[in-house]
């Protein structure tokens, strides 16, 4: 599904007048009516643009179309070229294509400027996947669904491992496997978003890059959904997250997992992995260009303090900013030989502070809280009346008032929506060690 707004940098589609379409080009991706709010499909991939095609579009009142970036270079007529005269010499074609490349570059820069002017690229549109998410239920999780999701996560982790190995050994990727992962993620989100996020925010074992990539993909997709992204943009985001750590397998990462702080040389070694990942992915043409950029920019920070290039603000792709927030949260809650993982609430608090200091995109951090609550799903908390509870569901924009299961004196859970009570709220997160009452498993 194509995003309604074509001047968003995150979208791979651009608007093109039908008088600028080159005759004889075979489409690699479908094209849509640029003026339709319902993303009206005009031509499927594999179709060839003919004079008859253009005449039919004109008869239907179509003035411009949305064209995928894969087709834009071949499909867009160069300045001075017309649909009636396409018999130029090779030299003329080369010159005009250079002019075309310059025009595309200028258009991309203009899109970036538009993003800067609006300060935020996010908005809920008709194509947003958010419309497919069920309202938050005041109910616990289905045991059958919990078992199903955990089994599926195990299978998907194995698939991700296979994808990593294939890329490293053959420089190729099985895109059907990639799309199997994203398809299952969409299905899980639509069925129970909270349970999907709960699996995604769990701490990761040290050095388990495949699991990290999968969970980061899940959490980033949940954040992107709250920000109003379309299925297509969420897929690009997911792929970038899934593949972002493939470069770690090319460096001496085991030395980086020691209990001692990194030396300057080890730190430089670590900062190479996004470059190595991008180099690997650049040889795989099936991977969307935006996904490659996401994998490359995940460790950049909005204030320029990140790596590998120290890019800042609008130099960083909007989807990479989402990925950075998801990556950082999972990193903060996961233990390493030289650090203990934080409580989920502490990790959320850290991200809120860092966003206030300009490191992370504030909208992406806010969407993280809407996805998992300020006291993240699965957290043990204490209420202002002294009762202990576990967070089981979010209330989205009311992320400081989650739905909890209160533990009574007998340790039995009582489902309570804190949004319904003016005199009841969470006062702090509680560690497992503090709990004197046995905890039930969610």
N, C-alpha and C positions, 0 to 999 in steps of 0.2 A: 504494500500500500504506500502511496506516495504522499509525502507531506504537502499540505495545502500551500504553505509559503515557500516559494522557490528561491527567495533571496536569503534564506537561512544557510549559513555556511555548512551546517550539518547535512543538508540535503544533497544527494548526488544529481538532482535534476535541475535543469535550467530552462527558462522560457525562451522560445524561438518562434519568430513569425513564420507562417507557412511560405511566404515569398522568399525566405532565406533557406529553404530546404533543398538539398542537392538531390537531383534525380539520379536513380540507379543505385542508391546506397541500400544495402541490406541491413535491417535493424538488428542490433545485438540485444536490445532491451525494448520493452513496450513503450509507446508514447501515449500521452494523455492530453485532454483538453485543458489548456492553461487557465481558461476562464471559468471552469466548472468547479463548484465547491464540493462536488461528489466524486472527484477524481475519475472522470469519465474516460474509460479506455477507448482509444481511437484505432490504434494498430498494435497487433501483437508482435513480440520478438520473432525474427525470422522473415518478416514481410519486407518487400522491396518497395522503395519509394518510386512511383511512376508519375507521369503527367496526369494520368487518370486519377491517381490517388489524390493529388493536390486539387484537381478540379472538383472531385467529390467532397473534399473537406470544405472548399469554398462554398459549394452549394448548400452545405449544412450550416453555414454561417460561422465556421471555425476560423478564427483569425490568428491564433498562436497555439503552440503545443508545448508540452513539457518533454524535454529530451534528456536521456540519461547521459552522464559524463562519458561513458564508453563510446557513445555514438556521436557526441558533439563535434569532435574534430573532423570526422569524415562527412557529417551531415550538414554542417553549416557552410553556406557559400561564403567565399572570401570577398572582401570589399572589391567592387567593380565587376564581380562575376554575377551572371544572371542564369536563371533556369533555362533560358532560350539559347544560351551560348556556352556549352560545356565541352568544347573541343580544343582546349588549350594545349600548348606544347608542354613537355615535361618540365622545362625551365620555368614556364609561367605558373604551372601547378605548384612547383616547389616554392616560388616566390609568394604566391597567394596563401599557401599553407603556413609560411612563416608569418605572414600578416595575420592569418587566422589565429595562430598560436599567441601572437601578441594581443589580439583582441580578447581571447579567452582569459589571458593573464590579467588584462585590465578589468574584465568582468568579475574575476575572482577577487581582485583587490577592492572593487566597488562593493561586493557582497560583504567583505570583511569590514569596510567602513560603515555599512548599514548596521551590522551587528554592534559596532562600537557606539553608534548614535543611539541605539535603543537600550544600551547598557546590559540587556539580557536577551538571549535568543529564545527563551522559553515562552511558550504560550499553549494553552489547551485548544486543539483544533478538532475538526470533524474526524480527521484521520488518526487522532491520538488513541493509543491502545488502552488508555485509562478508561475509555467508555466500555471496554469489555470486562472490566474488573467488577466483581460482585460487591455490593455494599458490605461493610464490616458487620459480621454477625455477633451478637452477644451470646456466644456459645464456645465451648471447648473444641478441641481438635478431634476429628474422627480417628479412632485407633487404626482403622483400615487404611486411611489416607496417610497417616504418619508412617506406617510400615511401608506403604507403596512408595512414598517420596524418598525415604532413606534407601530403599533398595534401588530406586532409579538413580539416586546420587552416586551410589557405588558403581553402577554400570556406566554412568556418564564419566566418572573419574577414570575408569579403565579406557573408555573411548578417547578421552583427552590424552591419556598417556600414549596410546597408539598413534594419535595424530602428531604428538611431539616427536616420537621415534621416527615416524615416516618422514617428517620434515627434515630432521637432522641427517637421516641416512640417504634420502633420495631427492631432497630439495623439492618435494611435491607434497600436496595436501589433498586428502579426500574431502572435497567440499560437501558431498552428501552426508558424511559423518558430522561435519560442522553444523549443517542445517538440521540434522536429527537432534542435536543438542539444543539449538535455539528453539526448534519446534516444541520439544518437550518442556522447555522453560516457559514458553507462552501458555501451554496447556496447564502447567502447574500454577502459574500466576492467576490465570482466569478461574481456576477451581478453588484455590485457597491461598491468597497472597501472603497472609501472615505466616502460614506454615512453610511456604516457599522461602520467605526471608529468614525464618528461624534456622533453616538448614544452611543458608548462605552466610550467616554471621558467626558461625561456630569457629572457635580457634583452630589453627592449622598446625599440624605436626611440622617440626623443623625440616626444611628442605623438600617438602612435598609440593613441588611447583605445579603439578597437574591439578591437585586438589585446590591449591590457591587460585589458579587461573579459573577453575570452574566456579568456585564460590564467589570470587570477585566478579565474574560475569553475571552471576545471579543477583548479587547485591546491586551492581551497576544498572542492570535491567529494571530492578524495582525502583531505584532512584529515578531513572529516566522515565519510567511510567508515570510517577508522580509529577514530573516536569512536563508531561504532555507529549512525549515523543511518539512517533508512529512506529508500526511494526518494522518498517524498513530501517529507520534510524536505530531502533533497539537492536536489530540484528547486526548492524555495523558495529555498534558498541559492544555487543556480546563477543563477536569474533575478535575484536582488538584486545579485549580482556583475556579471552581464552588463550591467545597465542603470545601474550606480552612477555612471558618469562622463558620462551624457548632459548633465547640467547644465554640464559644462566647456565645451560648445559655445556656451553663452549668456554666458560671461564672456570678457574679453580675455586668454585663456590664453597667447597668443603673447608678450605682454609678461612673462608669468610664467616663460618659458623662456629668459630672457636669462642671460648669464654672471655678472651681478652679483647679490648677495644681494637678496632681496625687501625692498622698503620696507614700512613698517607698513600703508600703504594697499593695496599689492599683496597683502600677506598677508591682509588682510581680504577682498579681492576673491576670493582663492583659497578662503577658508573659506565663501563663499556657495554654492559649487556643490552641496553635498549638499541644501541648502534648495531650490535651483532644481530639482534632480532630483526631490525628493519632491513638489514642486508639479506638475511635469509628470506624474509617475506617479499622483498623486491623482485625476487626471481620467480615468485608464484603469482602469475597474472590473474588467477581466479579470485584471489583475496581482494576485497574492495579496497580501493586506495585510502578511503577514510579509516578503515580498520587498521591499516598499516601505520597511519599517522597516529592513531590512538595508542597503539603498542609502543610507538617511539616516544610519545610525549607524556606517558603516565606519571613519570617521576619529575616532570616540570612543576613549578609552583608559580602561582599568580604574581608573587613579588619578585620573581627572577632568581630565587634561591635554590631551584631544583637543578636537575641534570637530564640529558647530557649537554644541553646548549644554554642553560640559564635563561630560557625564554620566559616571557611574562605576559599576563593579561590577555589581550587579543591576539598575541602571537601563538597562543595555545588554542587548539581546536576545542570548541565547547564540549564535545563528547569526551575528549581526553580529560577535561576538568571533572566530569562525573566519575570517570574511571579512577582518577587520582583519589577522590574521596572514598570510594569503595575499597581501594587498595590500602589506604592508610588505616581505615577502621579495622580491617582484618589483621593488618600488621600489628596494630596496637594491642589487640586482645590475645594475640598468639605469643606464646613463650619462646624464647631463644636461649641458647647456652649463656649468653651474656645479659639477659634481661628476663624478668617475669612479665607475663601478659597482664594487662590491666583488666579491671572489671569492665563490662560493657558500658556501664554508665560513665565511668572515668574516661573511656575512649571517646564516647560521644561528647563529653565535656571538653576534652582536649581539642577535638575537631571544631567545636563551636568557638573556642578561644582562638585557635589558629586562623579560622575564617575571619574573625574580627581583626586579626593582625595582617590580613591580606594574603595569606598563603593559599587558601582554598576559596573556590567560588561559593559565596554565601547562599545562593539559591540551591546549589547542589547539596550543601550541608543541611539546609532546611528540609529539602526533599528526602535526605537520609533519615532525618528525625521523623518525618511523616511516614516513612516506610517501616520503621522499627520502633518508634517511640523514643522519647528522651531517656527513659529507663527501658533499654532495649528488650525485645521479646525474650522470654526465658529468664529475665533478671529477678532476683529475690529482692524485695523492697520492704521498707517499714512505713506504715501509714501514720498520720498524725495522732490517731487514737491508740497507738502502740501495737496494733495488730501487724502480723507479718503476712506477706502475699507474694505471689509470683505473677509476673506480667505475661498474659497470654495473647492479647490482641491490642492493636493500635486504634487510636481514634483519629488517625490521619492529621488534619491541620491542628487538632487539639492534642498535640503529641506529648503534653505534660500531664494528661489525664487518661491513662490507658485503661483497658479492661483487664481486671486482675482476678485471680482466684485467691480469696482470703483463706488462710489456714485457721480453723477454729481450734479450741483447746484440745480436741481429739485428733487434730491433724487432718480433718476432712476439708476439702476445698469448697468454697462458696463463691460462685461467679458474681462479680460486681463490676458494673460500669461506673467508674469514678466520675464520668461526665454528668451523671445523674444526681450527684451529691455535692452540694455547696460546702458542706462541713467535713468532707473527707478528701484527703489528697496524700500523695507520696511525699515523704520528707527526706528519705535517703535510700541509697542502695545498700544491700546487706551481703556480706561475703558468706560463702558456704560454711566457713569455720565458726561464724557467729550464730548459726542456726542451732537451737537446742531441740526444736521440733523436727522430727524426721521429714525430709522433703519428698514429695511425690514426684514422679517423673512425668514431664509433659510430652 
